[in-house]
Amino acid sequence: ILNVEQSPQSLHVQEGDSTNFTCSFPSSNFYALHWYRWETAKSPEALFVMTLNGDEKKKGRISATLNTKEGYSYLYIKGSQPEDSATYLCAFIRAAGNKLTFGGGTRVLVKP
Amino acid sequence: GAGVSQSPSNKVTEKGKDVELRCDPISGHTALYWYRQRLGQGLEFLIYFQGNSAPDKSGLPSDRFSAERTGESVSTLTIQRTQQEDSAVYLCASSLSQAETQYFGPGTRLLVL
């Protein structure tokens, strides 16, 4: 069984504050890590695909880092806005030919 | 270009009936996944197709669930003898290959009465 863990499960953030949360995955045979944003009543949308140790990706106020040796990725939201409220999912693929395995998500609620 | 489409968008059925859900992936995408989200729950993997390889059915919850895919095109998810616990949003996603970004369809909302 492939365990992809996300913490915390939920997070309340005051508008304007910055926050971050974690995705942990097995460090052996790493192939790729994905981040998705899933807003209520919508379908998940891709944020980043990360493949190299030390990778840093940025999209607007959202960024992510990757450490494949220790098996974790952080997602950062700078200056949170109410529209950032969503569930953020990470997904891990161990090796070529294997399927993507999703974590349980971190639910972020940004309060005005 | 066209994204992933799913039909129907909503389906209400009676307990015990069979239902068929359809997914049209993005053209050229070799990988196709089915997931479901039950009320208050996260994303639950059901089945994965990759090209002409045998599908990964490890997420199907019971033998009432089956799925087919013709080549690299349309996929159908069939649920036989539906139960109330099958009520969920069923999501389909496709990607160029198994490691590439997944593009999700709008989902089919299934309600079993």
HADDOCK unambig.tbl for C-alpha pairs under 7 A between the chains (distance, minus, plus):
assign (segid A and resid 32 and name CA) (segid B and resid 99 and name CA) 6.57 0.50 0.50
assign (segid A and resid 42 and name CA) (segid B and resid 106 and name CA) 6.97 0.50 0.50
assign (segid A and resid 43 and name CA) (segid B and resid 104 and name CA) 6.08 0.50 0.50
assign (segid A and resid 43 and name CA) (segid B and resid 105 and name CA) 6.74 0.50 0.50
assign (segid A and resid 43 and name CA) (segid B and resid 106 and name CA) 5.78 0.50 0.50
assign (segid A and resid 44 and name CA) (segid B and resid 104 and name CA) 6.35 0.50 0.50
assign (segid A and resid 46 and name CA) (segid B and resid 101 and name CA) 6.52 0.50 0.50
assign (segid A and resid 46 and name CA) (segid B and resid 102 and name CA) 6.97 0.50 0.50
assign (segid A and resid 49 and name CA) (segid B and resid 101 and name CA) 6.67 0.50 0.50
assign (segid A and resid 93 and name CA) (segid B and resid 99 and name CA) 6.77 0.50 0.50
assign (segid A and resid 97 and name CA) (segid B and resid 98 and name CA) 6.50 0.50 0.50
assign (segid A and resid 98 and name CA) (segid B and resid 98 and name CA) 6.94 0.50 0.50
assign (segid A and resid 99 and name CA) (segid B and resid 98 and name CA) 6.15 0.50 0.50
assign (segid A and resid 104 and name CA) (segid B and resid 42 and name CA) 5.91 0.50 0.50
